[in-house]
Amino acid sequence: MTGPFGVVPSRERALKPLGGAADAFPEMTTIRTTCPRCGEVDMGPDAISLSVRSNGREGSYRFTCPSCADDVEKRADRKIVALLVSAGVDIDRDDAHDQGDLFDAMEPLEERPPGPSFSVDDVIEFHYLLEDDRYIREFLASSGGV
């Protein structure tokens, strides 16, 4: 059996086994940090324990070095906390009652204005309005732009 343009498909050179679902081959996130004794080490999110202070912005993370088996604790500023959480590191729940929930402690975003939510239909309508030169001229004239 030949494929497009008479090319015979090769199963040996497939990048991924055929027939597998797109999410059937999960890739684990690798986090690189440093051990004071060994230098750079790589580990998965499950190997790191993250504690966050009550302000939800800083804290510390702990891990056991995969090379020398030393327990290491490092300070985590808000960027490191955000990176570790986004990489799948869970916040240590033993400290949760003392520290509060990370997301409850964060400052809220600005208030939502009153009125209905912006929908996909609104985006489509806006797209067509931007293509209408007459509408743009009238809008600019009414707002004092032209």
Buried (B, 14 or more C-beta within 10 A) or exposed (E): EEEEEEEEEEEEEEEEEEEEEEEEEEEEEEBEBEBEEEEEBEBBBEBBBBBBBBBBBBBBBBBBBEEEEEEBEBEBEBEBBEEBBEEEBEBBEEBEEEBBEBEEBEEEEEEEEEEEEEEEEEEEEEEEEEEEEEEBEEEEEEEEEE
